[in-house]
Amino acid sequence: MIENKNAKRNYNIKETVETGIVLLGEEVKSIKDNRADLKDSFVKVMNHELWLINTNIAKYKFSHNPKYDPIRTRKLLIKRSELTQLESKSKQWGMVLVPLKMYLKNNKVKVLVGLGRGLKRFEKKNVDKERDLTLELHREKREYMVK
């Protein structure tokens, strides 16, 4: 499973949708080897279709394709009704579509797309402070239980 760790920190995710993805055979093999990166990728609606942009799927080590582009734009597969709902919500509330995870389900590659709002700098700091406080609380609790 490939996860976008920056998405949880940079966005407040309200809703998620599971989508399929159109891939080449060598890309599927690379994903099975966990050789993909969702770090700077995003999802965009173009011509009533969902596209995954800027995702880096490394070239498969046994591939002989010299023209392979690891950062090409890939089409996401989603039902038309779900797409219209996502599109209207993103336009209406000013939300963005972010890929959260890429994983295998029944030998098919799936992408979990989240609909969320970008966090401001001070909101990120508050989230980091809360996380640090809970970690510190758990450490103290653990130390107290050992003594």
Buried (B, 14 or more C-beta within 10 A) or exposed (E): EBBBEEBBEBBEBEEEBEBBBEBBEBBBBBBEEEBBBBEEBBBBBEEEEBBBBBBBBBBBEEBEEEEBEBEBEBBBEBEEEBBEBBBEBBEEEEBBBBBBBBBEEEEEBBBBBBBBBEBEEEEEEEBEEEEEEEEEEEEEEEEEEEE
